[in-house]
Amino acid sequence: MDISPNKVAFVIVRARELGAKVGRWDTPSDDADADTILESRPSDETGRELQSFIRGLNEDEQAALVAIMWIGRETFDDYDEAFQTAKEEAIGPTDAYLLGNPLLADYLEDGLETLGIDTSELEDEIYRKA
């Protein structure tokens, strides 16, 4: 692969955190538990951190992330083909493309599993450091 599993695991963890957040709410209903809801606020750094991380990757690493996502969503089964296609078809910012997919974390995790890489320990390590 053209990206380390640690970097992919970081994107998975941050994408999960971002996906778990909900819009702001000021009046909790009986169903809402104020202590368990993660609110998305303009001052929240999770989205910006993930966007900046992806932008900081080199071109091959960004294409690898796209390829792994495509493998996870079963668009491709061959990494080399997916990687080459990702490089050839890159027309816009990779961070916007990836972060526009609400299932990004799941697809990346599934893609790595398809490639024979288990990220559970890597993800646990990232959560422990946070």
C-alpha positions as CSV (number, residue, x, y, z in Angstrom):
1,M,0.0,0.0,0.0
2,D,1.0,3.6,-0.5
3,I,-0.1,4.7,2.9
4,S,0.7,3.4,6.4
5,P,-2.1,1.6,8.2
6,N,-1.5,4.0,11.1
7,K,-2.5,7.0,9.0
8,V,-5.6,5.2,7.7
9,A,-6.5,4.3,11.3
10,F,-6.2,7.9,12.3
11,V,-8.6,9.0,9.5
12,I,-11.0,6.2,10.6
13,V,-11.0,7.3,14.2
14,R,-11.4,11.0,13.4
15,A,-14.1,10.3,10.8
16,R,-16.0,8.2,13.4
17,E,-15.8,11.1,15.9
18,L,-17.0,13.6,13.3
19,G,-19.8,11.3,12.2
20,A,-21.0,10.8,15.8
21,K,-21.7,14.5,16.2
22,V,-25.1,16.0,15.8
23,G,-26.3,19.5,15.2
24,R,-26.6,21.8,18.1
25,W,-29.7,21.5,20.3
26,D,-30.6,23.9,23.0
27,T,-33.7,22.3,24.4
28,P,-33.2,18.7,25.2
29,S,-36.2,16.5,24.8
30,D,-37.1,13.6,27.1
31,D,-35.3,11.3,24.7
32,A,-32.1,13.2,24.6
33,D,-29.4,12.7,27.2
34,A,-27.3,15.9,27.4
35,D,-24.3,14.0,28.8
36,T,-24.1,11.5,25.8
37,I,-24.7,13.7,22.8
38,L,-21.7,15.1,21.0
39,E,-22.6,18.4,19.5
40,S,-21.1,19.8,16.3
41,R,-20.1,23.4,16.9
42,P,-18.3,25.9,14.6
43,S,-15.5,26.0,17.2
44,D,-15.0,22.2,17.0
45,E,-11.6,21.2,15.7
46,T,-12.4,17.6,14.7
47,G,-13.4,18.4,11.2
48,R,-10.7,20.9,10.6
49,E,-8.1,18.5,12.0
50,L,-9.2,15.7,9.8
51,Q,-9.3,18.0,6.7
52,S,-5.9,19.3,7.5
53,F,-4.5,15.8,8.0
54,I,-5.8,14.6,4.6
55,R,-4.5,17.7,2.9
56,G,-1.1,17.2,4.5
57,L,-0.8,13.7,2.9
58,N,1.2,13.4,-0.3
59,E,-0.6,12.7,-3.6
60,D,0.1,8.9,-3.4
61,E,-1.2,8.7,0.2
62,Q,-4.4,10.6,-0.8
63,A,-5.0,8.3,-3.8
64,A,-4.4,5.3,-1.5
65,L,-7.1,6.6,0.9
66,V,-9.5,6.9,-2.0
67,A,-8.6,3.5,-3.3
68,I,-9.1,1.9,0.1
69,M,-12.5,3.6,0.5
70,W,-13.5,2.3,-3.0
71,I,-12.4,-1.2,-2.0
72,G,-14.4,-0.9,1.2
73,R,-17.6,0.1,-0.7
74,E,-16.9,-2.7,-3.2
75,T,-16.4,-0.5,-6.2
76,F,-13.0,-2.2,-6.8
77,D,-11.5,-5.5,-5.5
78,D,-7.9,-4.8,-6.7
79,Y,-5.9,-2.2,-4.9
80,D,-3.5,-1.4,-7.7
81,E,-6.4,-0.8,-10.1
82,A,-8.3,1.3,-7.5
83,F,-5.1,3.3,-6.7
84,Q,-4.3,4.0,-10.4
85,T,-7.9,5.1,-11.0
86,A,-7.9,7.4,-8.0
87,K,-4.7,9.1,-9.3
88,E,-6.0,9.4,-12.8
89,E,-9.5,10.7,-11.8
90,A,-8.5,13.1,-9.0
91,I,-10.0,16.4,-10.1
92,G,-10.8,18.2,-6.8
93,P,-9.6,18.3,-3.2
94,T,-9.4,14.8,-1.9
95,D,-10.3,15.9,1.6
96,A,-13.7,17.3,0.4
97,Y,-14.4,14.1,-1.6
98,L,-13.6,11.8,1.3
99,L,-15.3,13.9,4.0
100,G,-18.4,14.2,1.9
101,N,-19.0,10.5,2.3
102,P,-20.9,9.8,5.6
103,L,-19.7,6.2,5.6
104,L,-16.0,7.0,5.2
105,A,-14.8,5.3,8.4
106,D,-16.8,2.1,7.7
107,Y,-15.6,2.0,4.1
108,L,-11.9,2.6,5.1
109,E,-12.1,-0.1,7.8
110,D,-13.8,-2.6,5.4
111,G,-11.3,-1.8,2.7
112,L,-8.4,-2.5,5.0
113,E,-10.0,-5.7,6.1
114,T,-10.4,-6.8,2.5
115,L,-6.7,-6.1,2.1
116,G,-5.9,-8.3,5.1
117,I,-5.2,-5.5,7.6
118,D,-6.9,-5.4,11.0
119,T,-7.0,-1.9,12.3
120,S,-8.7,-2.5,15.7
121,E,-5.4,-2.4,17.7
122,L,-4.3,0.7,15.8
123,E,-7.6,2.4,16.4
124,D,-7.5,1.5,20.1
125,E,-4.1,3.0,20.4
126,I,-5.3,6.3,18.8
127,Y,-8.2,6.5,21.2
128,R,-5.9,5.9,24.2
129,K,-3.7,8.8,23.1
130,A,-6.6,11.2,22.7
